[in-house]
Amino acid sequence: MTLTHEQFTEAGFIFEKANGNSHSDFEKKIIAESKLTKFDPTELEQIIVDGLNSGFYKNEDERVSGYWSLSKIGNRNLIVDFKKWLRTEVENENGIAVFQILTGLDRLGEPAFNENRNGRGADETELNIRDAKQYLKK
């Protein structure tokens, strides 16, 4: 099953809900209307992981959406996958994907960003790639 950008957004909201996060009325509406609610969050997570690992998502925007949704789960078991994806995205110099994976790792308590950085932004491509390389060396 291949997810669309909108479905990745739905999945992220579903994962947040499963973790007890509160949502705006808009986000609640998206969840209520989502066809993805037929899946258990664990099943939905596996669908996304399998899609990313299988190379279903050819363009960076799709993968970024997948990484973003998975970053909402809080599953530390995904660290291994995030590291693997990070290595690939760094090799291909996909700056936005690198940033999203670093953010996901950070949400899981991993020291992915250099501790001396003042800020973090998707537009700081060189710093993000530098931090990713340093993180992967550990």
C-alpha positions in Angstrom: 0.0 0.0 0.0 1.4 3.4 -1.0 0.3 6.4 0.9 -0.3 9.9 -0.5 1.0 13.1 1.1 -2.4 13.7 2.6 -2.5 10.2 4.0 0.9 10.7 5.6 -0.5 13.7 7.4 -3.5 11.7 8.5 -1.1 9.0 9.8 0.9 11.5 11.7 -2.2 12.8 13.4 -3.4 9.2 14.1 0.0 8.4 15.7 -0.2 11.5 17.8 -3.7 10.6 19.0 -2.6 7.1 19.9 0.1 8.8 22.1 -2.5 10.9 23.9 -1.8 14.2 22.2 -4.7 16.6 21.9 -5.7 18.0 18.5 -7.4 21.0 17.0 -10.8 20.7 15.6 -9.3 20.6 12.1 -7.0 17.8 13.0 -9.8 15.9 14.7 -11.8 16.2 11.5 -9.0 14.8 9.4 -8.6 11.9 11.7 -12.4 11.2 11.7 -12.6 11.3 7.9 -9.4 9.2 7.4 -9.7 5.8 5.9 -6.5 4.9 7.6 -8.3 4.6 11.0 -9.2 1.1 10.0 -5.6 0.2 10.7 -4.1 -0.3 14.1 -1.4 2.3 14.6 1.2 -0.5 14.7 0.0 -1.8 11.4 0.0 1.7 9.9 3.5 2.2 11.1 4.6 -1.0 9.5 3.0 -0.1 6.2 5.0 3.2 6.1 8.2 1.5 7.1 7.8 -1.2 4.5 7.0 1.4 1.8 10.1 3.4 2.7 12.3 0.3 2.8 10.9 -1.0 -0.4 11.7 2.1 -2.3 8.0 2.9 -3.2 8.6 6.5 -2.6 10.8 7.8 -5.3 10.7 11.5 -4.7 12.1 13.2 -1.7 8.8 15.0 -0.8 7.1 11.6 -0.4 9.8 10.2 1.8 9.9 13.4 3.9 6.2 13.0 4.5 6.8 9.4 5.6 9.7 10.3 7.9 7.5 13.1 9.4 4.6 10.8 10.1 6.9 8.2 11.7 8.5 10.9 13.9 5.1 11.3 15.6 5.0 7.7 16.9 7.7 7.8 19.6 8.8 4.3 18.8 12.5 4.0 19.7 12.7 0.8 17.7 12.6 3.0 14.6 16.0 4.4 15.4 17.7 1.7 13.4 15.5 2.4 10.4 16.0 6.2 10.8 19.8 5.7 10.8 19.6 3.6 7.6 17.4 6.1 5.8 19.7 9.0 7.1 22.7 7.3 5.6 21.0 7.0 2.2 19.6 10.6 2.2 23.1 12.0 3.2 24.7 10.1 0.4 22.2 11.5 -2.0 22.5 15.0 -0.5 18.7 15.3 0.1 18.8 18.2 2.5 15.1 18.3 3.4 14.9 14.5 4.1 18.1 14.7 6.2 16.5 17.5 8.3 13.3 15.5 8.8 15.2 12.4 9.8 17.4 14.3 12.2 14.2 15.8 13.7 12.7 12.4 14.1 15.8 11.1 15.8 15.8 14.1 18.1 12.2 13.4 19.1 13.3 9.9 20.0 15.9 11.4 22.4 18.8 10.8 20.0 21.5 13.5 20.0 21.2 13.9 16.2 21.8 17.7 16.0 25.1 19.2 17.1 24.7 20.4 20.6 26.4 23.7 19.8 23.9 24.8 17.1 21.8 27.8 17.9 18.9 26.9 15.7 17.5 24.1 13.5 16.0 24.6 10.1 15.3 22.7 7.0 17.0 25.5 5.1 20.3 24.9 6.9 21.3 22.1 4.5 25.1 22.3 5.1 24.7 22.2 8.9 22.2 19.4 8.8 24.3 17.3 6.5 27.3 18.0 8.7 25.3 17.0 11.8 24.0 13.9 10.1 27.5 12.7 9.2 28.7 13.3 12.7 25.8 11.5 14.2 26.3 8.5 11.8 30.0 8.2 12.9 28.9 7.6 16.5 
